[in-house]
């Protein structure tokens, strides 16, 4: 029988999450990596740690992605963005 407590299980879950995130973004451009990790619910700090960059770099990329999305919605005729 295992004597692992909740914190041990949380560490294992965190490790598995990070490994899955690495597999998900492997081989993609940094901006695409950030988009995917954001969709997966990771914070800018978590993404930065995983990608080996700074939270500021991640925030700049997220801002650019949001702006791009707004422009795409506007060009499609949806001015609600």
C-alpha distance (Angstrom), angle and dihedral (degrees) to the residues before:
residue distance angle dihedral
X1 . . .
X2 3.80 . .
X3 3.79 121.4 .
X4 3.80 94.9 -158.5
X5 3.74 116.6 138.6
X6 3.80 129.6 -152.2
X7 3.81 93.2 -86.9
X8 3.82 91.0 54.6
X9 3.78 90.3 50.9
X10 3.81 91.5 47.4
X11 3.82 89.9 52.9
X12 3.79 90.9 51.4
X13 3.80 92.1 47.7
X14 3.80 90.0 48.8
X15 3.80 90.8 50.9
X16 3.80 92.1 49.0
X17 3.80 90.9 47.6
X18 3.79 91.3 52.0
X19 3.80 92.1 47.7
X20 3.81 91.7 50.5
X21 3.79 90.5 47.8
X22 3.80 90.8 52.2
X23 3.80 91.0 51.1
X24 3.81 90.5 47.6
X25 3.81 95.0 54.4
X26 3.80 101.0 31.8
X27 3.80 112.1 129.8
X28 3.79 95.5 9.8
X29 3.79 128.6 117.1
X30 3.80 114.3 -93.3
X31 3.81 92.6 -111.2
X32 3.82 90.8 53.2
X33 3.80 89.8 46.6
X34 3.79 90.4 53.5
X35 3.81 92.0 47.5
X36 3.81 91.9 51.8
X37 3.79 94.5 44.9
X38 3.80 90.5 48.2
X39 3.79 90.1 52.3
X40 3.81 87.1 51.3
X41 3.81 88.8 57.7
X42 3.80 100.8 -107.3
X43 3.80 119.7 150.8
X44 3.81 121.5 -122.9
X45 3.83 89.6 -106.9
X46 3.80 91.8 52.0
X47 3.80 91.4 47.4
X48 3.80 91.9 48.0
X49 3.79 91.8 52.1
X50 3.78 91.9 48.8
X51 3.81 94.9 45.9
X52 3.79 97.3 40.5
X53 3.79 95.3 -118.2
X54 3.80 137.3 103.4
X55 3.81 128.1 -82.0
X56 3.81 87.4 -121.2
X57 3.82 91.1 58.7
X58 3.80 89.3 50.0
X59 3.81 91.9 48.6
X60 3.82 91.4 50.5
X61 3.81 90.4 51.1
X62 3.82 91.5 47.3
X63 3.79 90.1 50.6
X64 3.81 91.0 50.9
X65 3.81 90.6 48.4
X66 3.82 91.4 51.5
X67 3.80 90.9 48.5
X68 3.80 91.0 49.1
X69 3.80 90.3 49.9
X70 3.82 91.5 50.8
X71 3.81 91.2 49.9
X72 3.80 91.5 48.8
X73 3.80 91.6 50.3
X74 3.80 91.0 47.7
X75 3.81 92.5 50.0
X76 3.79 89.1 51.5
X77 3.78 89.3 57.6
X78 3.80 97.6 -103.9
X79 3.80 104.1 125.5
X80 3.84 93.0 176.0
X81 3.83 91.1 91.5
